[in-house]
Amino acid sequence: MTTEQELQSLFDTLDGDQDGKVSINDLFLSPGLSAIITSETNTSSPQELLVQYDSDKDGSITFEELKEAVEKASNLN
């Protein structure tokens, strides 16, 4: 399980260009961190994460979308 602070830190690390969004490219550039994200969200791949939780369909995940995914998977303390 992850705390919100740990999740924010992970998100900030993945958000290489610091635009507030993690794109599919960001996820593939960090396979280890991507594996943590898919584990915490109970998804099988970055693509599945985007399909299920990219609520505004812009091709990337915001922190709030990621937080919602982790909360739905019951992995956020």
PASEBA-1860 file (N, C-alpha, C; in nm, 3 decimals):
! residues 77
1> MTTEQELQ> 0.083/-0.119/0.000/0.000/0.000/0.000/0.087/0.125/0.000 ~ 0.034/0.229/-0.055/0.106/0.353/-0.074/0.034/0.467/-0.002 ~ 0.111/0.559/0.053/0.051/0.680/0.108/0.036/0.782/-0.004 ~ -0.046/0.882/0.019/-0.064/0.986/-0.083/0.068/1.058/-0.111 ~ 0.147/1.080/-0.008/0.276/1.147/-0.026/0.370/1.062/-0.112 ~ 0.373/0.931/-0.088/0.456/0.842/-0.169/0.408/0.840/-0.314 ~ 0.277/0.839/-0.331/0.220/0.841/-0.465/0.256/0.970/-0.538 ~ 0.249/1.083/-0.467/0.286/1.212/-0.527/0.432/1.213/-0.569
9> SLFDTLDG> 0.518/1.158/-0.485/0.660/1.151/-0.517/0.684/1.065/-0.641 ~ 0.617/0.951/-0.647/0.629/0.863/-0.763/0.579/0.934/-0.889 ~ 0.465/1.002/-0.877/0.410/1.075/-0.990/0.507/1.183/-1.038 ~ 0.562/1.258/-0.944/0.656/1.366/-0.980/0.779/1.310/-1.051 ~ 0.825/1.192/-1.009/0.940/1.129/-1.074/0.905/1.088/-1.217 ~ 0.786/1.035/-1.236/0.744/0.993/-1.371/0.717/1.113/-1.462 ~ 0.674/1.224/-1.405/0.640/1.344/-1.482/0.768/1.420/-1.517 ~ 0.844/1.365/-1.609/0.974/1.419/-1.644/0.974/1.564/-1.687
17> DQDGKVSI> 0.873/1.605/-1.763/0.869/1.744/-1.810/0.792/1.836/-1.715 ~ 0.747/1.781/-1.602/0.680/1.859/-1.498/0.559/1.937/-1.549 ~ 0.481/1.874/-1.638/0.362/1.941/-1.689/0.235/1.901/-1.614 ~ 0.252/1.821/-1.508/0.137/1.780/-1.429/0.065/1.659/-1.484 ~ 0.125/1.596/-1.585/0.064/1.479/-1.648/0.172/1.375/-1.675 ~ 0.132/1.248/-1.665/0.221/1.137/-1.699/0.164/1.074/-1.825 ~ 0.242/1.080/-1.932/0.198/1.024/-2.059/0.238/0.878/-2.069 ~ 0.187/0.812/-2.169/0.225/0.672/-2.194/0.375/0.664/-2.218
25> NDLFLSPG> 0.432/0.764/-2.284/0.577/0.765/-2.307/0.653/0.775/-2.176 ~ 0.606/0.860/-2.084/0.669/0.871/-1.952/0.669/0.736/-1.882 ~ 0.557/0.664/-1.892/0.547/0.534/-1.827/0.643/0.433/-1.888 ~ 0.657/0.435/-2.020/0.747/0.340/-2.086/0.894/0.375/-2.066 ~ 0.923/0.502/-2.041/1.062/0.541/-2.017/1.110/0.501/-1.878 ~ 1.017/0.467/-1.790/1.052/0.426/-1.654/0.982/0.293/-1.623 ~ 1.030/0.183/-1.681/0.959/0.056/-1.664/0.947/0.010/-1.520 ~ 1.046/0.037/-1.437/1.038/-0.002/-1.297/0.928/0.073/-1.224
33> LSAIITSE> 0.923/0.205/-1.245/0.819/0.285/-1.182/0.682/0.252/-1.240 ~ 0.679/0.224/-1.368/0.555/0.185/-1.433/0.500/0.057/-1.372 ~ 0.588/-0.037/-1.339/0.546/-0.163/-1.277/0.484/-0.136/-1.140 ~ 0.539/-0.040/-1.066/0.482/-0.005/-0.936/0.341/0.052/-0.956 ~ 0.327/0.140/-1.054/0.197/0.201/-1.081/0.094/0.095/-1.118 ~ 0.129/0.005/-1.209/0.032/-0.097/-1.249/-0.002/-0.188/-1.132 ~ 0.094/-0.215/-1.047/0.069/-0.297/-0.928/-0.027/-0.225/-0.832 ~ -0.001/-0.099/-0.807/-0.082/-0.022/-0.713/-0.224/0.004/-0.764
41> TNTSSPQE> -0.242/0.000/-0.896/-0.374/0.028/-0.953/-0.445/-0.100/-0.999 ~ -0.380/-0.214/-0.979/-0.435/-0.343/-1.023/-0.466/-0.344/-1.172 ~ -0.384/-0.278/-1.250/-0.395/-0.284/-1.396/-0.279/-0.368/-1.447 ~ -0.292/-0.419/-1.569/-0.188/-0.507/-1.621/-0.084/-0.436/-1.706 ~ -0.111/-0.312/-1.744/-0.017/-0.240/-1.831/-0.046/-0.090/-1.826 ~ 0.051/-0.010/-1.869/0.025/0.135/-1.877/-0.093/0.167/-1.970 ~ -0.107/0.089/-2.078/-0.219/0.114/-2.170/-0.353/0.093/-2.099 ~ -0.362/-0.015/-2.019/-0.486/-0.041/-1.947/-0.514/0.071/-1.847
49> LLVQYDSD> -0.410/0.120/-1.781/-0.426/0.232/-1.687/-0.487/0.352/-1.759 ~ -0.436/0.384/-1.876/-0.489/0.498/-1.952/-0.633/0.475/-1.996 ~ -0.662/0.355/-2.045/-0.798/0.325/-2.091/-0.897/0.338/-1.978 ~ -0.861/0.289/-1.861/-0.956/0.288/-1.749/-0.965/0.421/-1.675 ~ -0.854/0.495/-1.664/-0.853/0.609/-1.572/-0.823/0.745/-1.634 ~ -0.798/0.752/-1.762/-0.776/0.882/-1.827/-0.911/0.946/-1.852 ~ -0.968/1.007/-1.750/-1.106/1.053/-1.755/-1.129/1.162/-1.860 ~ -1.029/1.246/-1.885/-1.048/1.351/-1.986/-0.999/1.308/-2.125
57> KDGSITFE> -0.952/1.184/-2.136/-0.911/1.123/-2.264/-0.807/1.206/-2.339 ~ -0.712/1.262/-2.263/-0.607/1.341/-2.327/-0.479/1.261/-2.351 ~ -0.482/1.132/-2.321/-0.366/1.047/-2.347/-0.263/1.048/-2.236 ~ -0.299/1.106/-2.122/-0.207/1.108/-2.008/-0.288/1.103/-1.879 ~ -0.217/1.076/-1.770/-0.279/1.062/-1.639/-0.233/1.179/-1.551 ~ -0.328/1.247/-1.490/-0.295/1.351/-1.392/-0.279/1.284/-1.256 ~ -0.228/1.358/-1.160/-0.214/1.302/-1.026/-0.350/1.261/-0.971 ~ -0.451/1.343/-0.991/-0.584/1.311/-0.939/-0.639/1.183/-1.003
65> ELKEAVEK> -0.616/1.164/-1.133/-0.660/1.040/-1.199/-0.584/0.920/-1.143 ~ -0.455/0.936/-1.120/-0.376/0.827/-1.064/-0.422/0.796/-0.921 ~ -0.445/0.900/-0.844/-0.491/0.883/-0.707/-0.624/0.808/-0.704 ~ -0.715/0.843/-0.794/-0.844/0.775/-0.803/-0.825/0.627/-0.838 ~ -0.732/0.598/-0.928/-0.707/0.459/-0.967/-0.655/0.378/-0.848 ~ -0.564/0.436/-0.772/-0.506/0.367/-0.656/-0.614/0.351/-0.548 ~ -0.696/0.453/-0.529/-0.803/0.443/-0.430/-0.903/0.333/-0.467 ~ -0.938/0.324/-0.596/-1.030/0.220/-0.640/-0.971/0.081/-0.618
73> ASNLN> -0.839/0.070/-0.628/-0.773/-0.058/-0.606/-0.751/-0.082/-0.456 ~ -0.794/0.013/-0.374/-0.780/0.004/-0.228/-0.636/-0.009/-0.184 ~ -0.546/0.059/-0.253/-0.404/0.053/-0.219/-0.351/0.187/-0.169 ~ -0.439/0.278/-0.128/-0.392/0.407/-0.077/-0.425/0.415/0.071 ~ -0.324/0.444/0.151/-0.344/0.460/0.296/-0.384/0.603/0.326
END
